[in-house]
């Protein structure tokens, strides 16, 4: 039977989308290497996902979107990643932390003063997207355009609407070019990230706007995941008053709590890889060139990798946590994402005495490719 005829599950079935974590847990136990029309070959076990991440020479990360450096392999990936890693060095994170904290504190105060506020639209999106624009040196108001684009791009992806996806791709490039043009007219300081990107040279040629758009593709799209992550952590704290109080009493545990919550309840469903040769995973033969989906959520809840895997334990060793991936393509922007999430939660706790779920309104979960929330009504005091 050819892979085109095989179907072990339907990743878009309503029961799957209604509770993605439960569905993926079930697949990990029932059919850990499964084929579907929408996702190709899905891997649910931590060991299988880790094996793919450890073999970049066999499992390519290239895609039709020319993202620098994430959609590159081998020496090309190493070269370009080396150019960009300094942007996320510890000293640069320390430099942007005060501005990030100011953004988060303002958003937390606004959230506290609202009646039954939605923590996604009124807090998570504001903190993550305003911080990203600040980090890049983009005009502050651009964050709202980024938010509109993220929503549209995710919908096009879920609907598999190629026409809408192409329109979103064009809008993305236009958004980056407009920000660059604004930057040029303002004669921004050279220490600014966008100015530095404009000054980048490869083989004697400065990067064009298209090169910068290719570089920022994962940074900007990845901030949709940061939004989802902040919302997920806020949801768990509102749902678990004991955990919330523990972090209020010991704010030094916030970073550890974020890592563990996102292991149990990850914001991103999957990423893809493509085998460069025929491979066998489990008892399934996967031909070269076919899509493999690494199911982060299921892998991070695998009892073979984590004892009592579905429980949140702040003392857990996080070395095997795949929330930011692993291997050579581990998330480049993880230092900034961790900074934003930590400060967002610290400021949310610092400017409130209690956060809980709103009795009269229900949180709304997002669906593939996200596992975040589209709506999180909170009661705040």
C-alpha positions as CSV (number, residue, x, y, z in Angstrom):
1,X,0.0,0.0,0.0
2,X,1.4,3.4,-1.0
3,X,1.7,6.1,1.6
4,X,-0.9,8.1,-0.3
5,X,-3.5,5.4,0.5
6,X,-2.5,5.0,4.2
7,X,-4.4,6.7,6.9
8,X,-3.9,5.8,10.5
9,X,-5.8,8.8,11.9
10,X,-7.4,12.1,11.0
11,X,-5.5,15.0,12.6
12,X,-8.3,17.4,11.7
13,X,-11.1,15.4,13.2
14,X,-13.2,17.5,15.6
15,X,-12.5,15.2,18.5
16,X,-8.8,15.6,18.0
17,X,-9.0,19.4,17.7
18,X,-11.2,19.6,20.8
19,X,-8.5,18.2,23.0
20,X,-5.2,18.0,21.2
21,X,-3.1,16.9,24.2
22,X,-5.4,13.9,25.0
23,X,-5.6,12.9,21.3
24,X,-1.8,13.0,20.8
25,X,-1.3,11.1,24.1
26,X,-3.6,8.4,22.8
27,X,-1.8,8.2,19.5
28,X,1.5,7.9,21.2
29,X,0.3,4.8,23.0
30,X,-1.8,3.4,20.2
31,X,0.1,4.2,17.0
32,X,3.3,6.1,17.7
33,X,4.3,6.4,14.0
34,X,1.2,7.3,12.2
35,X,0.3,8.5,8.7
36,X,-2.4,11.1,7.9
37,X,-3.3,13.1,4.9
38,X,-2.8,16.5,6.6
39,X,0.5,15.9,8.5
40,X,2.2,13.1,6.6
41,X,4.1,10.8,9.1
42,X,3.6,11.9,12.7
43,X,6.0,10.9,15.4
44,X,4.6,10.9,18.9
45,X,7.3,9.2,21.1
46,X,10.1,11.3,22.7
47,X,12.8,8.9,21.6
48,X,11.7,8.9,17.9
49,X,11.5,12.7,17.9
50,X,14.9,13.0,19.6
51,X,16.4,10.6,17.1
52,X,15.2,12.7,14.2
53,X,16.6,15.9,15.8
54,X,19.9,14.2,16.3
55,X,20.3,13.3,12.7
56,X,20.2,16.5,10.6
57,X,22.2,14.8,7.8
58,X,19.3,12.4,7.3
59,X,16.3,14.6,8.3
60,X,16.3,17.9,6.4
61,X,14.7,21.1,7.7
62,X,14.5,22.9,4.4
63,X,11.2,24.2,3.2
64,X,9.6,26.2,0.4
65,X,9.8,29.3,2.7
66,X,13.4,30.4,2.6
67,X,13.8,31.1,6.3
68,X,17.3,32.1,7.4
69,X,18.8,30.0,9.0
70,X,16.0,27.6,10.1
71,X,15.2,26.3,6.6
72,X,18.8,25.6,5.9
73,X,20.9,22.5,6.5
74,X,24.6,21.6,7.0
75,X,27.4,24.2,6.6
76,X,25.0,26.8,5.2
77,X,22.9,26.6,8.3
78,X,26.0,26.8,10.6
79,X,27.3,29.8,8.8
80,X,24.1,31.8,8.9
81,X,23.2,30.8,12.4
82,X,26.6,32.0,13.5
83,X,25.8,35.4,12.0
84,X,22.6,35.7,14.0
85,X,23.3,34.1,17.4
86,X,25.0,37.3,18.8
87,X,21.6,39.1,18.6
88,X,20.4,36.8,21.4
89,X,23.5,36.9,23.5
90,X,23.1,37.3,27.3
91,X,24.3,40.9,27.3
92,X,21.8,41.8,24.7
93,X,19.0,40.2,26.7
94,X,20.1,42.2,29.7
95,X,20.0,45.4,27.7
96,X,16.4,45.0,26.5
97,X,15.1,43.6,29.8
98,X,14.2,47.1,31.3
99,X,12.1,48.0,28.2
100,X,10.4,44.6,28.1
101,X,9.6,44.9,31.8
102,X,8.1,48.4,31.2
103,X,5.9,47.0,28.5
104,X,4.8,44.1,30.6
105,X,4.1,46.2,33.7
106,X,1.9,48.6,31.7
107,X,0.0,45.7,30.2
108,X,-0.5,44.1,33.6
109,X,-1.9,47.3,35.1
110,X,-4.3,47.7,32.2
111,X,-5.4,44.1,32.5
112,X,-6.0,44.5,36.2
113,X,-8.2,47.5,35.7
114,X,-10.4,45.8,33.0
115,X,-13.7,44.0,33.8
116,X,-13.3,40.2,33.0
117,X,-10.3,40.9,30.7
118,X,-9.2,38.6,28.0
119,X,-5.6,37.8,28.9
120,X,-4.7,36.9,25.3
121,X,-5.7,40.1,23.5
122,X,-5.2,42.4,26.5
123,X,-1.9,41.0,27.8
124,X,-0.1,38.2,26.0
125,X,-0.3,39.7,22.5
126,X,0.6,43.1,23.8
127,X,3.7,42.0,25.8
128,X,5.1,39.7,23.2
129,X,4.5,41.7,20.0
130,X,5.4,45.1,21.5
131,X,8.6,43.6,22.9
132,X,9.4,42.1,19.5
133,X,9.0,45.4,17.8
134,X,11.1,47.2,20.4
135,X,13.8,44.5,20.0
136,X,13.9,45.0,16.2
137,X,13.7,48.8,16.4
138,X,10.4,48.9,14.5
139,X,7.8,51.6,15.1
140,X,5.9,50.8,18.3
141,X,2.5,50.9,16.6
142,X,3.6,48.1,14.1
143,X,2.7,45.5,16.8
144,X,-1.0,45.7,15.8
145,X,-0.1,45.0,12.2
146,X,1.9,42.0,13.3
147,X,-1.0,40.8,15.3
148,X,-3.4,41.0,12.4
149,X,-0.8,39.2,10.2
150,X,-0.3,36.4,12.7
151,X,-4.0,35.7,13.0
152,X,-4.4,35.7,9.2
153,X,-1.4,33.5,8.6
154,X,-2.5,30.9,11.2
155,X,-6.0,30.7,9.7
156,X,-4.6,30.3,6.2
157,X,-2.4,27.5,7.5
158,X,-5.2,25.7,9.2
159,X,-7.6,26.1,6.3
160,X,-4.8,25.0,3.9
161,X,-5.9,28.0,1.8
162,X,-3.1,28.5,-0.7
163,X,-4.5,31.7,-2.0
164,X,-4.8,33.2,1.5
165,X,-1.4,31.9,2.3
166,X,0.1,33.6,-0.7
167,X,-1.6,36.8,0.3
168,X,-0.2,36.5,3.8
169,X,3.3,35.9,2.5
170,X,3.0,39.1,0.4
171,X,1.8,41.0,3.4
172,X,4.6,39.7,5.5
173,X,7.3,40.9,3.0
174,X,5.5,44.3,2.7
175,X,5.4,44.6,6.5
176,X,9.1,44.0,6.8
177,X,9.9,46.4,3.9
178,X,7.7,49.1,5.3
179,X,9.5,48.8,8.7
180,X,12.9,48.9,7.0
181,X,11.9,52.0,4.9
182,X,10.7,53.7,8.1
183,X,14.0,52.8,9.7
184,X,16.0,54.3,6.8
185,X,14.1,57.5,6.9
186,X,14.7,57.8,10.7
187,X,18.5,57.3,10.4
188,X,18.3,54.9,13.4
189,X,21.2,54.3,15.6
190,X,23.6,51.5,14.4
191,X,23.2,49.5,17.6
192,X,19.6,48.8,16.6
193,X,18.9,45.2,15.5
194,X,17.3,46.3,12.2
195,X,20.2,48.6,11.4
196,X,22.6,45.8,12.1
197,X,20.7,43.4,9.8
198,X,20.8,46.0,7.1
199,X,24.6,46.3,7.6
200,X,25.1,42.5,7.4
201,X,27.3,41.4,4.5
202,X,27.5,37.9,3.0
203,X,30.1,37.3,0.3
204,X,30.7,41.0,0.0
205,X,27.1,42.0,-0.5
206,X,24.8,43.7,1.9
207,X,21.5,41.9,2.8
208,X,18.5,43.1,0.8
209,X,15.0,43.7,2.3
210,X,14.2,40.2,1.0
211,X,17.2,38.7,2.9
212,X,16.0,40.5,6.1
213,X,12.5,39.2,5.5
214,X,13.8,35.7,5.2
215,X,15.8,36.2,8.4
216,X,12.9,37.5,10.4
217,X,10.3,35.0,9.1
218,X,10.8,32.6,12.1
219,X,11.4,35.4,14.6
220,X,8.0,37.0,13.8
221,X,6.0,33.9,13.2
222,X,7.6,32.4,16.3
223,X,6.2,35.3,18.4
224,X,2.8,33.8,17.8
225,X,4.1,30.9,19.8
226,X,5.4,33.2,22.5
227,X,1.9,34.7,22.7
228,X,0.4,31.2,23.1
229,X,3.0,30.3,25.7
230,X,2.2,33.3,27.9
231,X,-1.5,32.6,27.7
232,X,-1.0,28.9,28.6
233,X,1.1,29.8,31.7
234,X,-1.4,32.4,32.8
235,X,-4.2,29.8,32.3
236,X,-2.4,27.2,34.5
237,X,-1.8,29.8,37.2
238,X,-5.4,30.9,37.2
239,X,-6.5,27.2,37.3
240,X,-4.1,26.1,40.0
241,X,-4.2,28.5,43.0
242,X,-1.6,26.5,44.9
243,X,0.9,26.9,42.1
244,X,0.1,30.5,41.7
245,X,0.7,31.2,45.4
246,X,3.9,29.3,45.3
247,X,5.2,31.6,42.6
248,X,4.0,34.7,44.5
249,X,5.9,33.5,47.5
250,X,9.0,32.5,45.6
251,X,9.2,34.6,42.4
252,X,12.6,33.0,41.7
253,X,10.7,29.9,40.6
254,X,8.9,31.6,37.8
255,X,11.4,30.6,35.1
256,X,11.4,26.9,36.2
257,X,7.6,26.9,36.3
258,X,7.3,28.3,32.7
259,X,9.6,25.5,31.4
260,X,7.6,22.8,33.2
261,X,4.2,24.2,32.3
262,X,5.2,24.4,28.6
263,X,6.5,20.8,28.7
264,X,3.1,19.6,30.0
265,X,1.1,21.9,27.8
266,X,3.1,23.1,24.8
267,X,2.1,26.0,22.6
268,X,3.3,24.6,19.3
269,X,1.9,21.3,18.0
270,X,4.5,20.2,15.5
271,X,7.4,21.0,13.1
272,X,8.3,19.1,10.0
273,X,11.3,17.4,8.7
274,X,12.0,15.6,5.4
275,X,14.1,12.4,5.2
276,X,16.8,12.6,2.6
277,X,16.8,8.8,2.2
278,X,14.4,5.9,3.0
279,X,14.2,5.4,6.7
280,X,12.5,3.0,9.2
281,X,11.0,4.4,12.4
282,X,9.4,1.9,14.7
283,X,8.0,-0.7,12.3
284,X,7.1,1.9,9.6
285,X,9.1,2.5,6.4
286,X,9.1,6.1,5.4
287,X,10.3,6.9,1.8
288,X,12.8,9.8,1.1
289,X,11.1,13.1,0.5
290,X,7.9,12.5,2.5
291,X,6.8,14.8,5.3
292,X,7.5,13.9,8.9
293,X,5.7,15.8,11.7
294,X,7.5,16.0,15.0
295,X,4.7,16.1,17.6
296,X,6.2,18.2,20.3
297,X,3.2,18.0,22.6
298,X,3.1,14.2,22.7
299,X,6.9,13.8,23.0
300,X,7.0,16.1,26.0
301,X,4.3,14.1,27.8
302,X,5.9,10.7,27.1
303,X,6.2,8.7,30.4
304,X,9.3,7.0,29.0
305,X,11.1,10.3,29.1
306,X,9.4,12.0,32.1
307,X,8.2,10.3,35.2
308,X,4.6,11.3,36.1
309,X,4.7,13.2,32.8
310,X,1.4,15.0,32.9
311,X,2.0,16.5,36.3
312,X,3.7,19.9,36.8
313,X,6.8,19.5,39.1
314,X,9.0,22.5,39.5
315,X,12.0,20.4,40.6
316,X,12.0,18.4,37.4
317,X,15.2,18.1,35.3
318,X,14.4,20.0,32.1
319,X,17.3,18.6,30.0
320,X,15.0,16.4,27.8
321,X,12.3,19.2,27.4
322,X,11.6,19.8,23.7
323,X,9.6,23.0,24.1
324,X,12.3,24.9,22.2
325,X,13.3,21.9,20.1
326,X,16.8,20.3,20.2
327,X,19.8,19.7,18.0
328,X,21.3,22.1,15.5
329,X,17.9,23.7,14.7
330,X,17.0,24.4,18.3
331,X,15.1,27.7,18.6
332,X,17.4,30.6,17.8
333,X,15.2,33.1,19.5
334,X,14.8,31.1,22.7
335,X,16.7,33.6,24.9
336,X,14.3,36.4,23.9
337,X,11.2,34.2,24.2
338,X,12.3,33.1,27.7
339,X,12.9,36.7,28.7
340,X,9.5,37.8,27.5
341,X,7.7,35.0,29.2
342,X,9.5,35.3,32.5
343,X,8.9,39.1,32.7
344,X,5.3,38.8,31.6
345,X,4.5,36.4,34.4
346,X,6.6,38.2,37.0
347,X,4.8,41.5,36.2
348,X,1.4,39.8,36.1
349,X,1.9,38.4,39.6
350,X,3.5,41.6,40.9
351,X,0.6,43.8,39.9
352,X,-2.2,41.5,41.1
353,X,-3.1,39.7,44.3
354,X,-5.1,36.9,42.7
355,X,-5.9,35.7,39.2
356,X,-8.6,33.1,38.6
357,X,-10.8,31.9,35.7
358,X,-13.9,34.0,35.0
359,X,-17.0,32.0,36.0
360,X,-19.2,33.5,33.4
361,X,-17.0,32.9,30.3
362,X,-15.0,29.9,29.2
363,X,-11.4,29.9,27.9
364,X,-11.2,28.9,24.2
365,X,-8.4,26.6,23.0
366,X,-6.7,27.2,19.7
367,X,-6.2,24.4,17.2
368,X,-3.4,23.2,14.9
369,X,-0.8,24.5,14.4
370,X,-1.2,26.1,17.8
371,X,-2.2,24.6,21.1
372,X,-2.6,28.0,22.8
373,X,-5.8,29.8,23.7
374,X,-7.6,32.3,21.5
375,X,-9.5,33.6,24.5
376,X,-8.7,33.6,28.2
377,X,-11.2,35.5,30.4
378,X,-9.8,36.1,33.9
379,X,-11.0,37.5,37.1
380,X,-8.3,39.7,38.6
381,X,-7.8,41.5,41.9
